Every structure is written in structure tokens, then in C-alpha cells.
Amino acid sequence: MIADAVRQVGGDEVRVRALMGPGIDPHAYRQTRTDVAAMTRADLVFWHGLYLEAQLEEFMHKLAQRRSVFAVAESLPQDRLLRHDNYANKYDPHVWMDPQIWTDVIAAVRDALIAARPNARATFETNAARYIAEVEILAAYAADTLRSVSKQTRYLVTAHDAFNYFGRAFGFEVIGIQGISTESEAGLHRIAELVSLLVQKNVTVVFVESSVSDRNVRALIEGAAARGQKVSIGGELFSDAMGADSTYEGSYIGMLDHNVTTIARALGGTAPTRGMNNRLSAGS
């Protein structure tokens, strides 16, 4: 998502290399020797921050002593962030799930690029304004589409707790089997607790994620079945990673378009089969 923003804002003025691709879980990712070489040679290194890349945190702070390193989400004001339930002074890092917040991240990327390449200010400002306008159109589509989902079915059950900003922005109760980090474990007690919740609230649809194992989701479905509650998978969502490179879903806008469209259709709302721009992959 960050690489996409840098490409959109930087345009022909920059060459961008993303170290984490489709299906990669940033919570657990560790830098390789190739990554280290790439980052130490780069003119500017962008990362997310807010402890999303937990295994990279120490390396990034050390790299910042020698190179230009910018944690895009840590530029956001704290009153826009959701506090972590279990850790003091920590925040939910999944800010890209709210496109209005992501426009502030795009602006932060713009400012970092201008600081690094002031001669290209006009290009960066023009590109950022265009891209922010596109993301605002996405936000409007998401709000309109998700409004069609009945209040009785606005439960978003996913593999891990990545959708809280989405829930706050669009009025959904979000239930993650694992915690904010995929490094947390969902034990038998947690599964049993969630099965009871699904039965109590008559939740019949859950979602898997492209970058997280579906093991816990399958266990939840089996547990609900044992209690007489039929629960099905409403589709695969992009949480911590985008879709395949060179596809529409491999862009930030395509990623969110896919999520919004999939959630709305699975929960009884109304959405175009191929999304906002009629570009979602068939069967997406």
C-alpha cells in the first residue's frame, strides 16, 4: 500500500521497489540480506510504523541513523488512531482500511518526497492532489455501498483484527479471531467464545484473508456447526497485503474496492459485481 502511494505521488521522478509483495504478512516479516542491501542503497526508505512491521522495528530505527527513513503512519495525529486494547501507548496500525485516513498518509508521502527532491515539488503536488481525489471517490463509493447492508447483518468476522478502522468508518461491528497482530494466537477458549457470539447474534457469514491462514476461520465454522449454526465464508479479503502485482486488486484502490464490494454482497447489500470501476477480476 505504501509502495503504491509512493509510485502514484512520485510518478516518473522515482523508482520504487516494494519489499513485501502479495500475500506477505508484515507482522511476521523479517528482512533478508537482499532487503538490507536494497534499503542501505536507497535514497529514501518508507515503512509503515505503529509496530506493524514488528520484526523490522529495531533494524529500521538503526537504519534511520544513517539513511533517510520515514514511517508514514506515525505522521498521523494520535486522535485519528485507535488505541491497542492490550498495550499501553500502542495503536492499531491498520489505518489503510479507512480511505479518508489514508489520504493523510498520501499527503505525508508527498511531503517526504518534496523534502528529498525539492526540485520536483510541482510534480509531487500535482500527482498527490490527483491521487487523493481518486481515493476520496473510493471513500464515497464505500460509504454509499456499505450503507445498503442491513444494520442487523453488519458484523464483520475475519481471521485477525485488521478491520477496526473500516468498522469505525462504515458502521460495522468488527470481530477478529486473532488480535491486531497475526503473531497472537487464538486458543480454544477464544474460538468457543466466538462461536457463542456468532450463535447469539445469528452471524452466518465470515471472511478469510489473503495474507493469513484460514485455519482459525475453519475452526470457527466447524464450532458453529456443532452448535447448529450454519456459517459460510463470504469471500477472501485483502487485509495486510494487496492483490497480485499488475492487477487492479494489486493497487490500493483496487484492494479496497474488492473488500467493500465483497463485504457488501456477502452481507446482503447491493454492489456492482465488478466493483466501483468495473475492474474487479471475474469471481473476485
C-alpha positions in Angstrom: 0.0 0.0 0.0 2.9 2.3 0.8 4.7 1.5 -2.4 1.5 2.2 -4.4 1.2 5.6 -2.8 4.9 6.4 -3.5 4.5 5.4 -7.1 1.4 7.4 -7.5 2.8 10.5 -6.0 6.4 10.2 -7.3 5.5 9.3 -10.9 8.4 9.3 -13.3 10.6 11.1 -10.7 11.1 8.0 -8.6 11.9 4.3 -8.9 10.1 2.3 -6.3 10.9 -1.2 -5.0 8.4 -2.9 -2.7 10.0 -5.5 -0.4 6.7 -7.1 0.7 4.5 -8.4 -2.1 1.1 -10.0 -2.4 0.2 -12.4 0.4 3.0 -11.3 2.7 2.2 -10.8 6.4 4.1 -7.7 7.5 3.6 -8.6 11.2 5.9 -11.6 10.9 8.2 -10.4 8.0 11.9 -10.4 8.7 14.4 -8.6 6.4 16.6 -10.7 4.1 20.1 -9.9 3.1 18.8 -8.7 -0.2 16.3 -6.4 1.6 19.1 -4.9 3.8 21.3 -4.2 0.7 18.3 -2.5 -1.1 17.4 -0.3 1.9 21.0 0.7 2.6 21.4 1.8 -1.1 18.0 3.6 -1.3 17.8 7.4 -1.3 14.6 7.2 0.8 13.1 4.3 2.7 9.4 4.3 3.5 7.8 1.9 6.0 4.5 1.9 7.9 5.4 2.1 11.6 2.9 1.8 14.5 4.6 -1.6 15.2 3.0 -3.1 12.0 6.4 -4.5 10.9 7.2 -5.7 14.4 10.2 -7.8 13.3 11.7 -4.9 11.4 11.3 -2.2 14.0 14.8 -2.4 15.5 16.5 -2.6 12.1 14.5 0.4 10.8 15.5 2.6 13.8 19.1 1.7 13.3 18.9 2.4 9.6 17.3 5.8 10.3 20.6 6.9 12.0 22.4 6.5 8.6 19.7 6.9 5.9 16.6 8.9 5.2 13.8 6.7 6.6 10.2 7.7 7.0 7.4 5.8 8.9 4.3 7.0 7.1 1.6 6.1 9.6 3.5 7.7 12.5 2.9 11.1 10.9 -0.8 10.8 11.7 -2.2 12.7 14.7 -3.0 10.4 17.6 -6.6 11.4 17.8 -7.1 9.7 14.4 -5.7 6.4 15.7 -7.3 3.6 17.5 -5.6 2.5 20.7 -4.4 -1.0 21.1 -6.6 -2.9 23.6 -3.8 -4.8 25.3 -0.7 -2.5 25.2 -0.4 1.0 26.6 0.9 3.6 24.2 0.4 1.3 21.2 -2.1 1.9 18.3 -3.9 -0.3 15.8 -1.6 0.0 12.7 -4.2 -0.9 10.0 -5.0 2.7 9.1 -5.3 2.0 5.3 -8.7 0.4 6.0 -10.2 3.9 6.2 -9.6 5.7 2.9 -10.1 9.1 4.5 -7.2 8.5 6.9 -5.1 7.1 4.0 -5.4 10.4 2.2 -3.4 11.9 5.1 -0.7 9.2 4.6 -0.6 10.1 0.9 0.0 13.8 1.9 2.8 12.6 4.2 4.4 10.7 1.4 4.2 13.8 -0.8 5.9 15.9 1.9 8.7 13.4 2.4 9.3 13.2 -1.4 9.4 17.0 -1.6 11.9 17.2 1.2 14.1 14.6 -0.6 13.7 16.1 -4.1 12.6 19.8 -3.7 13.2 20.4 -7.5 10.3 18.1 -8.3 7.8 19.8 -5.8 5.3 20.7 -8.6 5.1 17.1 -9.9 4.7 15.6 -6.4 2.0 18.1 -5.5 0.0 17.6 -8.8 0.3 13.8 -8.5 -0.7 13.8 -4.9 -3.8 16.0 -5.5 -4.9 13.7 -8.3 -4.4 10.6 -6.2 -6.1 12.0 -3.1 -9.1 12.9 -5.3 -9.3 9.3 -6.6 -9.1 7.9 -3.0 -11.9 10.3 -1.9 -14.1 8.9 -4.8 -13.3 5.4 -3.4 -14.4 6.6 0.1 -17.7 7.9 -1.3 -18.3 4.6 -3.1 -17.6 2.6 0.0 -19.9 4.7 2.2 -22.8 4.5 -0.3 -22.3 0.8 -1.0 -22.0 -0.3 2.6 -25.0 1.7 3.6 -27.0 -0.8 1.7 -26.1 -3.5 4.2 -28.8 -4.0 6.8 -27.9 -3.0 10.4 -28.9 -6.5 11.5 -26.1 -8.0 9.5 -23.3 -5.5 10.0 -20.9 -8.0 11.6 -17.5 -8.3 10.0 -15.8 -11.5 11.2 -12.3 -12.0 10.0 -9.1 -14.0 10.6 -7.4 -11.2 12.6 -8.3 -7.8 13.9 -7.3 -5.8 10.9 -10.6 -4.1 10.1 -11.3 -1.8 13.1 -10.7 1.4 11.1 -13.0 0.1 8.4 -15.6 -0.7 11.0 -15.4 2.8 12.6 -15.6 4.5 9.2 -18.5 2.5 7.8 -20.5 1.4 10.9 -19.7 -2.3 11.3 -19.0 -4.4 14.4 -15.6 -6.0 13.7 -14.7 -9.4 15.2 -11.2 -10.7 14.7 -10.4 -14.2 15.7 -6.8 -13.3 16.4 -5.7 -10.0 17.8 -4.3 -7.0 15.9 -1.1 -8.8 15.2 -1.1 -12.2 13.4 1.6 -13.2 15.9 -1.1 -13.5 18.5 -2.7 -16.9 18.9 -6.4 -17.8 19.0 -6.8 -20.6 21.5 -9.7 -23.0 22.0 -11.3 -20.7 24.6 -11.3 -17.8 22.1 -12.8 -20.0 19.4 -15.5 -21.2 21.8 -16.2 -17.6 22.9 -16.7 -16.5 19.3 -18.9 -19.5 18.4 -21.2 -18.4 21.2 -21.2 -14.9 19.9 -22.0 -16.0 16.3 -24.9 -18.0 17.6 -26.1 -15.2 19.9 -26.0 -12.6 17.1 -27.1 -15.0 14.3 -24.0 -14.3 12.3 -23.9 -16.6 9.2 -21.1 -15.2 7.2 -17.3 -14.9 8.0 -14.4 -13.9 5.8 -10.9 -15.2 5.2 -7.8 -13.1 4.5 -5.3 -13.3 1.7 -2.3 -13.0 4.0 -3.5 -15.0 7.0 -4.1 -18.8 7.3 -7.7 -19.8 7.2 -7.2 -22.4 9.9 -8.9 -20.4 12.7 -11.8 -19.4 10.4 -12.4 -23.1 9.5 -12.3 -24.0 13.2 -14.9 -21.3 13.9 -17.2 -22.6 11.2 -16.9 -26.1 12.5 -17.6 -25.0 16.1 -20.7 -23.1 14.9 -21.9 -26.1 13.0 -21.7 -28.2 16.2 -24.0 -25.7 17.8 -26.5 -25.8 14.9 -25.4 -22.5 13.4 -24.6 -22.7 9.7 -21.8 -20.3 8.8 -20.3 -19.8 5.4 -17.3 -18.0 4.0 -18.4 -14.7 2.3 -15.1 -14.3 0.4 -11.4 -13.6 0.7 -10.5 -10.0 1.8 -7.2 -8.2 1.5 -6.0 -7.1 4.9 -2.3 -6.7 5.3 -1.4 -7.1 1.7 -2.8 -6.2 -1.7 -3.6 -8.4 -4.7 -1.3 -9.8 -7.3 1.1 -7.4 -9.0 -0.1 -5.8 -12.2 -3.7 -6.4 -11.4 -6.4 -3.9 -10.3 -6.6 -5.6 -6.9 -2.8 -5.1 -6.7 -3.4 -1.3 -6.2 -4.7 0.3 -3.1 -7.9 1.5 -4.8 -8.5 -1.9 -6.3 -7.8 -3.6 -2.9 -10.4 -1.5 -1.1 -12.8 -1.7 -3.9 -12.6 -5.5 -3.7 -13.1 -5.5 0.1 -16.1 -3.1 0.0 -17.8 -4.9 -2.9 -17.1 -8.4 -1.4 -18.4 -7.4 2.1 -21.5 -5.7 0.8 -22.6 -8.5 -1.5 -21.8 -11.2 1.1 -23.8 -9.5 3.8 -26.9 -8.8 1.7 -26.1 -5.3 0.4 -26.1 -4.0 -3.1 -22.9 -3.6 -5.1 -21.8 -3.9 -8.7 -20.5 -7.4 -9.5 -17.2 -6.0 -10.7 -17.0 -3.1 -8.3 -16.7 0.7 -8.4 -14.7 0.9 -11.6 -16.0 -2.3 -13.2 -12.4 -3.6 -13.0 -12.6 -6.3 -10.3 -11.4 -9.7 -11.6 -14.2 -12.1 -12.5 -15.2 -14.0 -9.4 -13.2 -11.6 -7.3 
